Amino acid sequence: MIETTGAKLAQEFPGRFIPIWGNFAKLFELLHKAGYSHVDGILADFGTSQIQIRNTPGFSFLQDSFLDMRFSAAMYRVTAYDVINRFTVDRLADIFFEYGQESQGRKIARAIVEQRKIKKIETTLELANLIKNLTPGNYHKIHPATKVFQALRIFVNQELDNIQSFLQQSAQVLNHQGRLVCISFHSLEDRIVKQFFKDRSSKNYPTRYFDMLTKGACMATPEELDRNRSSRSARLRAGTLII
C-alpha cells in the first residue's frame, strides 16, 4: 500500500516527490540513493501506521494471528514469538517496563514463562488472553495487553534506537537554517526528541546546533482532535539548525 501511494504522489508531483522505501535510521543511505547529500527540511512522523497495525498479521490482539510484530521481515530477524518463548523472566520484565511502562511486567513475565512450559505461546490472542486473565475485572479505556504489545513491537523493531540514529544523522544532513520537525506519539519517543534538542543546543555545540522553534511540545487542537482522534497523543517539537 505504501508503494502504491508513493507511486501516485510521484505521478501527481513529478520531480518534486520521490518515494523511497527504507528505515529512517539509514538516513544517509536513503538520501544518497535519491541523489542528495543535504536537505533544507525534515518532517519526521514517528507514529506507527494504523493501517499496518490493523491489517498486518501479528500486531493486534483484536485478531488472532502468529506473534510476529516485525514491520519488515527483511530488516528484522527476531519476532515477538521468539521474545515471548525464549527470553528469561528478568529480560521479559525489563522489556515490558522499559518499552511499555507496564507496572505488572514481572507478574506477566512469570506467567508467560510458566505457560510456555506447558505449551508455547504462538498467537496474539493466546498472549492477550493470558494477560487479561491476570488482570480480572472490567476495562473500558485500555486493554490489559496494550502495554505489553507496545513493548514487544518497540523492542522487535528497535524503534527507539532507530529514532536516536535518525536524529544524529539529521543534524549532519540539514543545510544552514534547515528545519527539523518531529512528531512523537508516546512519552518514550518524545523524551528522546526532547533530550536531543536539549543536548544539541548552542550551549553544547559551537556549530550545527538547534534553535528551538517550539516552546515545549505542541499538542493537537480541539479542531484537529475532532478530525483525527489518533492525534490525541501527538507531540510536536521543531528546531532550526545553525551552522
Secondary structure, 3 states (H helix, E strand, C coil): CHHHHHHHHHHHCCCCCCCCCCCHHHHHHHHHHHCCCCEEEEEEECCCCHHHHHHCCCCCCCCCCECCCCCCCCCCCCCHHHHHHHCCHHHHHHHHHHHHCCCCHHHHHHHHHHHHHHCCCCEHHHHHHHHHHHCCCCCCCCCCCHHHHHHHHHHHCCHHHHHHHHHHHHHHHEEEEEEEEEEECCHHHHHHHHHHHHHCCCCCCCCCEEEECCCCCECCCHHHHHHCHHHHHCEEEEEEEEC
